[in-house]
Every structure is written in structure tokens, then in C-alpha cells.
Amino acid sequence: MRTAIWLYLFSFVAVFDLHAQYPILTPFAVSIGAAPSFIGLMMGMYSLTHLPGNIIAGYSVDRYGSRFFIVMSLLLAGGILLLQSRVTDPWQLLTLRSISGFVLAFLSPACMAMLARITSDQLKQGKLMAGNGLVHTLASVVSPAAGALLVAKVGFEQAFYLLGWILIGTALCAYFFIREASAKPMPGDTSQPGQLTGSSPAAISKPQEEQDHGSTQAATAAPSMPWLVYSLPVAMSCAQGILSFELPLMAGSSAGVMTTGLLFSVISLGALFTLSLLFLNKLSPYARTLWGALGLALTFFAIAINIPLPLYILLFAAGMAKGIIYPALSSLLIQLSGGTRYGRMFSILSVAFSIGAFLGPMIAGQIRESISPYYIAFLSLMLAVILLPMHTFRTSSAPTRITS
């Protein structure tokens, strides 16, 4: 558990550093002459360059471990921020953000795989994922407002310079204090079908069936990638990308960077609220994922139709839904993995997040003059809500095919 504590500490610093940039990137890009459509391209390219890094990370983390990739990702990202503090042209910013997207693509799969390897008990793994979500949320609560305040005090250049050195210092600490966790196969007797009520009992019962029916049928019964489940992270990151693009523009010059930072902090406060409800971890990961996604979709619909409620209340509700979904989705994927291929499972999760994060701001930058981009966020989330039960239907019929 010492590894988990150190990992939480460094994750807090890294997430704080990265989320502090959210409210200041768009105003910074505008200050050096970038148009809204170019800002959408810049945010999309950051996510697009995540894709090759996520794919490489999936196989590399399983083969070489997580520690090297955590250290190098943080170190290189800090160096890029130092260069970013000297940017004077939008195309320079686009180039650096694209490179940053690639190097940071290794961080999330490496951290999640290391956490999953600490224990083979599914309940403890779920608690570790919930703790990871709590740490990320605590960092993201204060970081947007802190980033905005930092810019107000010292300006864009010094803010990026300071954030870069924080990442470099975190990378050096990670090198000395994080130790690789050995992968532990998930024992068959710890996987109870009732733990995934309404989701994928086949994925839980397969390890036991493999022991009963021999090695040939064990290969046939190996858990497949839950591709339909990955539609949800695509939709979530698309919606988040739209929100990250729209909020700074909605605030405008009259409200300024500080208000934008506070609005992002409100989202994180909502997530912190639901993450603090520890009894939710006892509920089915599938049910939490499904109902949280539905709640998030309805929240974006309320924003799109300009429901007569203050924006901060709607953002708080969106954060509450995200606080339910993120740890539940990680626990669901761990259960569906059968206790193996953690690196690949979480790298594909990061790929899905990257695809959505690329599409969100790109679409928002093109259509915001004719239609509210929040409608796109709502539709993408509702599509994911429809597709998620389809995976359950497919996997629940798998044992019949295997044993026939």
C-alpha cells in the first residue's frame, strides 16, 4: 500500500499542475492571436496525438512495467511547459501542445495499471480506483482557480514556467519513491457473480469455467475486449472537451479568467461530493456507470436548452455524475478483464478518452455559431447509454456458447 500512497501523492501534484492550465490556455491562445476555430484545432490535436502514445503504452506497460513511463511522461511534459512559456505564435503553441499530448498519453495507463497490480482482490481494487478518483478530484477542485489566480498575479509566461518546474520536480520524486508493483493473477474464488449485478456475469464466471473444462476451452473462454463499453469514455471526453472549449468563451472578457477557473472548480466539487459517498462503492459498477452516464447526459441537455437554473448548479450536477462514473467504469473494466491485460485495458480506455477529447472541441469550434455544442454532448452520451446494455446482452450469452 506504500506504493499506492506515493502514487496518489504524485498523481495529485501532476493533476493539479495539468488542470491549472484549463482556464488559462484559451485566453493565452487568444492573447497571441488565435481564432476560436484554431483554439478548437489546438485542443483537438492535443487529444489526437494521445492516440499513438496510448496504443504504445498499452503493450509497453504490460511488458516493461509502469515506473519508467510515469517518470518520463512527467519529466518531458514539464520540459514542454518550460518551452511553452516562451511561445509567441499560435502555431508554436499548437506544436508544443501536440507533443505534450503524446508524452502525457503514457501517464494514465501506467498509473492505472500500477494501481490494479497492487492487489488481486476485486473489492480492494475498486477501493484503489475510487481513491485514485478522489485524489484526482481533490486536485482538480483547487487547480483551475489556482491557475487563474497564478496568471492574474504573475502572467502567462511565469505561470507556465512555474508549472513546468513543478512537473519536473514531481518526476524526480517519482523516480526515487515509486517502486514497481508485481502483477497478481485474480484468483477465481474472489470473483463472485453477484458483484456485477446486471452487468456481465459471464466475465466473472469465466475463470472458474476454465478450470473445470480444461486448457482448450479455457483459451476459448478468455475474456474479450468490451468494445461497446468504450463508447462511454468516448462520449464523456467529447462532452468534457465541448465544456472545456465553451466555458472560457461563455465567460468572455466581462467575467475573465478567474470566473472560468471557479466554474471548473465547481465541476470538481460536484465530483468530490459523490466520491465522498463511500457506500456507493458497494453498488454494482455496471449500475453506477449506466445511471451516472444518464444523469450526465440529462445535465448537458439542461445546459443546452438554457433551463432556468444557475450555471454553477448545473455544473455541480455534471461533476456529481462524473464522480459516480469514473471509479465505477474503472472497476467495471477490471472485472471484465478477467484479472489480466491491465495495461492494454487501460490504454484502450485512454485511447477512447483521447478520441472523444479530439472530437469535442473540434465539433464545438465548427458548429457553435449555428447550434449549441451542448446538444452534441447530450446526443453522444445518450448513444453510449444505449450501447452499454448491449454489451451486457452479448456477454451474458457467452457461457452457453462455450459449454455447448
HELIX and SHEET records of a PDB file:
HELIX    1   1 ARG A    2  HIS A   19  1                                  18    
HELIX    2   2 TYR A   22  SER A   31  1                                  10    
HELIX    3   3 PRO A   36  LEU A   48  1                                  13    
HELIX    4   4 HIS A   50  TYR A   64  1                                  15    
HELIX    5   5 ARG A   67  GLN A   84  1                                  18    
HELIX    6   6 PRO A   90  LEU A  104  1                                  15    
HELIX    7   7 LEU A  107  ARG A  117  1                                  11    
HELIX    8   8 GLN A  122  PHE A  177  1                                  56    
HELIX    9   9 GLY A  188  THR A  190  5                                   3    
HELIX   10  10 PRO A  193  LEU A  196  5                                   4    
HELIX   11  11 PRO A  201  HIS A  213  1                                  13    
HELIX   12  12 SER A  215  THR A  220  1                                   6    
HELIX   13  13 TRP A  227  TYR A  230  5                                   4    
HELIX   14  14 SER A  231  LEU A  275  1                                  45    
HELIX   15  15 LEU A  278  LYS A  282  5                                   5    
HELIX   16  16 PRO A  285  ALA A  304  1                                  20    
HELIX   17  17 LEU A  311  SER A  337  1                                  27    
HELIX   18  18 TYR A  342  ILE A  367  1                                  26    
HELIX   19  19 PRO A  373  SER A  396  1                                  24    
HELIX   20  20 ALA A  398  THR A  403  1                                   6    
END                                                                             
